[in-house]
Structures are given as C-alpha cells and as structure tokens.
Amino acid sequence: MKTDLIRRVETACARLVARGERVTFTAVVTDTGIAKSTLYRHPELRTIVEEHRRADREAQSFNGIVVELGLLRQGLEAVATKVRRQEEELRALQRQIATRK
C-alpha cells in the first residue's frame, strides 16, 4: 500500500471533519479522486474511512470503543501482514546476495 494513498485518505477525512461534513466513502472519493473500489479493497484505506465514520456516529460510547478496537485490530493485522511479507522478501534478497559472494 502506498503511503501516499494513506496520507491522502487521512487528509481527506480530517478536512471533512474540520468542515463539519459527514465522512462517507463517496465524500472521500470526491476529495481524493481515489476510486471507491480502491478504498473498499485495501483494508488500510477502508479502516481509515470507517474509523472516521464511526467516530461521528458513536461518540466514545462503550460500543463505539469496542468497534474502534475491532477496526484498529483489523488495521494492525493488515500492517503486520505487510511487514511479514517485506521481511520474507528481505531475507530472500539477503540469501541471493550471500550466494553470489
């Protein structure tokens, strides 16, 4: 996942909140120009939008906290998966370098 896409989505959500507008996938698409399917397909992006949407609806109630924890867990799992994949790629590259010496 490109950090640029994450930054753009986070910035769009922050702008919507600052303007007092509802955070929706459509509003984020309009603000960023990123396709709605991209927002739905990438867990990191989807989690950012859903966090902001839920924050509007559930102002830190117990249920809101439970939902937020679930979303944070989902986002963390997506990041962990990416880190594991990158570590595997790094180990493979290190093995290739070692065999060339």
C-alpha positions as CSV (number, residue, x, y, z in Angstrom):
1,M,0.0,0.0,0.0
2,K,1.5,3.3,-1.0
3,T,1.9,5.7,1.9
4,D,0.7,8.5,-0.4
5,L,-2.8,6.9,-0.7
6,I,-3.0,6.5,3.1
7,R,-1.9,10.1,3.6
8,R,-4.4,11.4,1.0
9,V,-7.3,9.4,2.7
10,E,-6.3,10.6,6.2
11,T,-6.1,14.2,5.0
12,A,-9.5,14.0,3.2
13,C,-11.1,12.6,6.4
14,A,-9.6,15.3,8.5
15,R,-10.8,18.0,6.1
16,L,-14.3,16.6,6.1
17,V,-14.4,16.6,9.9
18,A,-12.9,20.1,10.1
19,R,-15.7,21.4,7.8
20,G,-18.3,19.6,9.8
21,E,-19.3,17.3,7.0
22,R,-20.1,13.6,7.3
23,V,-17.2,11.3,6.4
24,T,-18.5,8.9,3.8
25,F,-16.8,6.8,1.1
26,T,-18.3,9.0,-1.5
27,A,-17.1,12.2,0.1
28,V,-13.6,10.7,0.4
29,V,-13.7,9.7,-3.3
30,T,-14.7,13.2,-4.3
31,D,-12.0,14.8,-2.2
32,T,-9.1,12.5,-3.1
33,G,-10.0,11.2,-6.6
34,I,-9.3,7.7,-5.5
35,A,-11.7,5.1,-6.8
36,K,-14.3,3.8,-4.4
37,S,-13.3,0.3,-5.2
38,T,-9.8,1.0,-4.2
39,L,-11.0,2.3,-0.8
40,Y,-13.1,-0.8,-0.3
41,R,-10.4,-3.3,-1.5
42,H,-7.5,-2.1,0.6
43,P,-8.0,-2.8,4.4
44,E,-5.8,0.1,5.4
45,L,-7.8,2.7,3.5
46,R,-11.1,1.2,4.4
47,T,-10.2,1.2,8.1
48,I,-9.3,4.9,8.0
49,V,-12.6,5.9,6.5
50,E,-14.6,3.6,8.7
51,E,-12.8,4.9,11.9
52,H,-13.8,8.4,11.0
53,R,-17.4,7.4,10.1
54,R,-17.9,5.6,13.4
55,A,-16.3,8.5,15.4
56,D,-19.1,10.7,14.1
57,R,-21.8,8.3,15.0
58,E,-20.6,6.8,18.3
59,A,-19.0,9.5,20.4
60,Q,-16.8,7.2,22.5
61,S,-19.7,5.1,24.0
62,F,-18.8,1.6,25.2
63,N,-20.0,0.1,21.9
64,G,-18.0,2.8,20.0
65,I,-14.9,1.8,21.8
66,V,-15.5,-1.9,21.1
67,V,-16.0,-1.2,17.4
68,E,-12.9,1.1,17.3
69,L,-10.8,-1.6,18.9
70,G,-12.0,-4.0,16.2
71,L,-11.1,-1.6,13.4
72,L,-7.7,-0.9,15.0
73,R,-7.1,-4.7,15.3
74,Q,-8.0,-5.1,11.6
75,G,-5.7,-2.3,10.6
76,L,-2.9,-3.7,12.7
77,E,-3.3,-7.1,11.2
78,A,-3.1,-5.6,7.7
79,V,0.1,-3.8,8.6
80,A,1.6,-6.9,10.3
81,T,0.8,-9.0,7.1
82,K,2.6,-6.4,5.0
83,V,5.6,-6.3,7.4
84,R,5.9,-10.1,7.3
85,R,5.8,-10.2,3.5
86,Q,8.5,-7.5,3.3
87,E,10.7,-9.4,5.9
88,E,10.4,-12.5,3.7
89,E,11.4,-10.5,0.6
90,L,14.3,-9.0,2.5
91,R,15.5,-12.5,3.7
92,A,15.3,-13.8,0.1
93,L,17.3,-10.9,-1.2
94,Q,19.9,-11.4,1.5
95,R,20.2,-15.1,0.6
96,Q,20.7,-14.1,-3.1
97,I,23.5,-11.7,-2.1
98,A,25.1,-14.3,0.1
99,T,25.1,-16.9,-2.6
100,R,26.8,-14.5,-5.1
101,K,29.8,-13.9,-2.9
